[in-house]
């Protein structure tokens, strides 16, 4: 069974990483310049047209005594194509394109195509992703309560969903970054489960992950 929570977590992470390749490009504010915050972060996101990044992920579930670990590559291509390609411990893929989600798990002979609108939380997320990748801060703040701390050299962003359907799945999203790179993402579920992802450097956009 493919859960709405699983899809939501995957697409949140994909959107945030893919959208942040040039985030914070404006650099830290100086004493005579404007304060650095969400508008500058969003400006950098709007400039990204394509991105590939390695990830390692740990999922902490209340029913397990040890985290589930995985690794792979996240891919983004404007205007709204996202892929999460898991390579270890087994190959899986989840692709979002124009509101259509395709899930492939070769080891289980699973291939499913779903509409994001089938999952209320995911439908709300798709619009928030569009706003994020477009650099539309006003639209993003309609879906999340945002808190930005730090400066471009080392920043933290907290997103708390305001959409009722999304709040049933996710309590908050915490993102940490330095200059133009996201270095970590933590998604905390309403049930207490959480997903922690460490993000590597950008990879060449063309070619296959190894």
C-alpha positions in Angstrom: 0.0 0.0 0.0 1.3 3.5 -0.9 0.5 5.9 1.9 -0.3 9.6 1.5 2.2 10.3 4.2 5.0 8.5 2.3 4.2 10.5 -0.9 3.9 13.7 1.0 7.3 13.3 2.7 9.0 12.3 -0.5 7.7 15.3 -2.5 8.4 17.8 0.3 12.0 16.7 0.4 12.3 16.7 -3.4 10.8 20.2 -3.7 12.9 21.7 -1.1 16.2 20.3 -2.3 15.5 20.8 -6.0 14.3 24.4 -5.4 17.3 25.5 -3.4 20.3 25.1 -5.8 20.9 28.8 -5.8 19.0 29.8 -2.7 20.7 32.5 -0.7 22.6 33.7 -3.7 22.3 37.3 -2.6 24.8 36.5 0.2 24.8 37.7 3.8 23.5 41.2 4.4 25.9 43.9 5.4 25.4 46.6 7.9 24.2 49.0 5.3 22.1 46.6 3.2 18.7 45.0 3.6 18.1 42.2 6.1 18.3 38.7 4.7 15.2 36.6 4.9 12.5 34.7 3.1 12.3 37.1 0.1 16.1 36.5 -0.7 15.7 32.8 -0.2 12.8 32.6 -2.5 14.6 34.7 -5.1 17.3 32.1 -5.3 14.8 29.3 -5.7 13.2 31.0 -8.6 16.4 30.9 -10.5 16.9 27.1 -10.5 16.0 25.4 -13.8 17.4 22.0 -13.1 19.2 20.2 -10.3 20.6 16.8 -9.2 21.7 16.1 -5.6 22.7 13.0 -3.7 20.9 12.2 -0.4 21.1 9.9 2.5 17.9 9.5 4.5 17.0 8.0 7.9 13.3 7.4 8.9 12.6 7.1 12.6 9.4 5.2 13.2 7.9 4.5 16.6 7.3 0.9 15.7 11.0 0.2 15.0 14.0 0.2 17.3 16.4 1.4 14.6 16.0 3.9 11.7 15.4 2.8 8.1 18.3 4.1 6.0 18.4 4.8 2.3 20.3 6.8 -0.2 20.1 8.0 -3.8 19.5 11.0 -6.0 16.9 13.8 -6.2 16.3 15.4 -9.6 14.4 18.6 -10.5 13.6 20.0 -14.0 11.6 23.2 -14.3 8.7 23.9 -14.3 7.5 21.0 -12.1 9.3 17.7 -12.7 10.6 16.0 -9.5 12.2 12.6 -9.0 13.4 10.7 -6.0 15.6 7.9 -7.1 16.5 5.5 -4.3 19.6 3.4 -5.0 20.2 1.7 -1.6 19.2 -0.6 0.0 17.1 -1.3 -3.1 16.2 0.6 -6.2 12.9 2.5 -6.1 11.7 5.7 -7.9 8.9 8.2 -7.3 8.3 10.8 -10.0 6.0 13.8 -10.0 5.2 15.5 -13.3 2.3 17.9 -13.8 0.3 16.5 -10.9 0.8 12.8 -11.9 2.8 10.6 -9.5 4.5 7.4 -10.8 5.9 4.9 -8.3 8.2 2.1 -9.3 9.6 -0.6 -7.0 11.3 -3.3 -9.3 12.1 -5.7 -6.4 8.3 -6.0 -5.7 7.2 -5.7 -9.3 5.2 -2.6 -8.5 4.4 0.2 -10.9 1.6 2.6 -9.9 0.4 5.9 -11.4 -1.6 8.2 -9.2 -3.1 11.6 -9.4 -1.9 14.0 -6.6 -5.5 15.1 -6.2 -6.3 11.7 -4.8 -4.4 12.7 -1.6 -5.6 16.0 -0.1 -2.3 16.6 1.7 -0.4 16.0 -1.5 -2.7 18.2 -3.6 -2.0 21.1 -1.1 1.7 20.3 -1.3 1.8 20.4 -5.1 0.5 24.0 -5.1 3.0 24.9 -2.3 5.8 23.4 -4.4 4.7 25.5 -7.4 4.9 28.6 -5.3 8.3 27.6 -3.8 9.9 26.8 -7.2 8.4 30.0 -8.8 9.8 32.1 -6.0 6.3 33.2 -5.0 6.7 34.0 -1.3 3.2 35.3 -0.9 1.7 32.0 -2.2 4.0 30.0 0.0 3.0 31.8 3.1 -0.6 31.0 2.3 0.2 27.3 2.9 3.0 27.5 5.5 3.8 29.6 8.6 7.4 30.4 7.9 10.2 31.3 10.2 13.7 32.1 8.9 16.7 32.4 11.3 20.4 33.2 10.7 22.0 34.7 7.6 22.9 33.4 4.1 26.1 31.9 5.4 24.2 29.6 7.8 20.4 29.6 7.9 17.4 27.7 9.3 13.9 27.7 7.8 10.9 26.3 9.6 7.7 25.5 7.7 4.5 24.7 9.6 1.6 23.6 7.3 -1.6 25.7 7.6 -3.6 23.5 5.3 -5.9 21.2 7.3 -5.2 18.1 5.2 -1.4 18.7 5.3 -1.5 19.2 9.1 -3.0 15.7 9.5 0.3 14.3 8.1 3.1 16.8 8.9 3.7 18.8 12.1 6.6 20.8 10.8 9.5 20.8 8.3 13.0 22.1 9.4 15.6 23.0 6.8 19.2 24.0 7.4 21.6 25.4 4.8 24.8 27.3 4.1 25.0 29.9 1.4 23.5 28.2 -1.7 23.3 24.7 -0.3 20.7 22.9 1.8 22.6 20.6 4.2 19.8 19.0 6.1 16.0 18.5 6.2 13.9 17.1 9.0 10.2 16.3 8.5 8.3 15.7 11.8 5.0 13.8 11.4 1.9 14.4 13.5 2.3 10.8 14.8 5.8 11.5 16.1 7.6 9.7 13.3 10.3 11.7 11.5 12.5 11.7 8.5 16.0 13.1 8.5 17.9 13.7 5.3 21.5 14.8 4.7 22.0 16.5 1.4 25.2 16.3 -0.7 26.7 18.6 -3.3 25.1 19.1 -6.7 25.8 16.5 -9.4 26.0 17.1 -13.1 22.5 17.4 -14.5 23.1 15.0 -17.3 24.1 11.3 -17.0 23.1 8.6 -14.6 23.8 8.4 -10.8 26.5 5.9 -9.9 
